[in-house]
Amino acid sequence: MIFHPNFYRLALLHRQLAEAERREARRQSASPFRLLRLKTLKLAVKERLAALTLRSLNPSARAALAL
């Protein structure tokens, strides 16, 4: 399986967003809007990672996952 060149960058961004979300949630006066924004961004990055992963699979492996 060959990963897209941006895979590592997106994986790093996902980890950074997860850490920022954890820090915000631990704050005494956590902003619900900032938490929502971080979660939305993290989900968008996760979906992009999944799309890149699927695209890098060969057709037979992709078909097996579709079942």
Backbone hydrogen bonds, N-H to C=O, Kabsch-Sander energy under -0.5 kcal/mol:
donor,donor_aa,acceptor,acceptor_aa,energy
2,I,56,S,-0.7
3,F,1,M,-0.5
7,F,4,H,-2.0
10,L,6,N,-2.5
11,A,7,F,-2.6
12,L,8,Y,-2.5
13,L,9,R,-2.2
14,H,10,L,-2.4
15,R,11,A,-2.0
16,Q,12,L,-2.3
17,L,13,L,-2.5
18,A,14,H,-2.2
19,E,15,R,-2.3
20,A,16,Q,-2.4
21,E,17,L,-2.4
22,R,18,A,-2.2
23,R,19,E,-2.6
24,E,20,A,-2.4
25,A,21,E,-2.4
26,R,22,R,-1.6
27,R,23,R,-1.0
27,R,24,E,-0.6
30,A,27,R,-1.0
35,L,31,S,-2.4
36,L,32,P,-2.2
37,R,33,F,-2.2
38,L,34,R,-2.6
39,K,35,L,-2.5
40,T,36,L,-2.3
41,L,37,R,-2.5
42,K,38,L,-2.5
43,L,39,K,-2.3
44,A,40,T,-2.1
45,V,41,L,-2.3
46,K,42,K,-2.3
47,E,43,L,-2.4
48,R,44,A,-1.9
49,L,45,V,-2.5
50,A,46,K,-2.3
51,A,47,E,-2.2
52,L,48,R,-2.4
53,T,49,L,-2.5
54,L,50,A,-2.6
55,R,51,A,-2.3
56,S,52,L,-1.5
57,L,53,T,-0.8
57,L,54,L,-0.8
62,R,58,N,-2.2
63,A,59,P,-2.1
64,A,60,S,-1.8
65,L,61,A,-1.7
66,A,62,R,-1.2
67,L,63,A,-0.7
67,L,64,A,-0.6
